Amino acid sequence: MTIMLCVLLWPTGDADALSRYEDEVLALVPVHGGRVVQRVRALPGQDPTPPCEVQVIEMPDDAALAEYMADPARVALAEVRDRVVARTEIVRVAPVPASTA
């Protein structure tokens, strides 16, 4: 069963460093059968309270997600992640059907 995740990310300070890290780890998503549906970033100069980056990711199932999370290339970047990502929230989501109104 396909799962969809909304990933919310806050930087430790440098949003560009967070994005560079995410560039690397998100490149591994297709290796595990998933896809990055959308990736957006807050524009500079706004309130820093909301997340600076939001991603919607689809994975084929929980096993594929677990494999992605344990991917040796991703795990090798843990020190970078700890340095550039202050907070991550992951929410399982589903598409909302278009309104007929």
Beta strands, then each sheet from edge to edge (+ up, - down):
strand 1: 3-11
strand 2: 35-41
strand 3: 53-59
strand 4: 85-93
sheet 1: 2+ 3- 1+ 4-
end
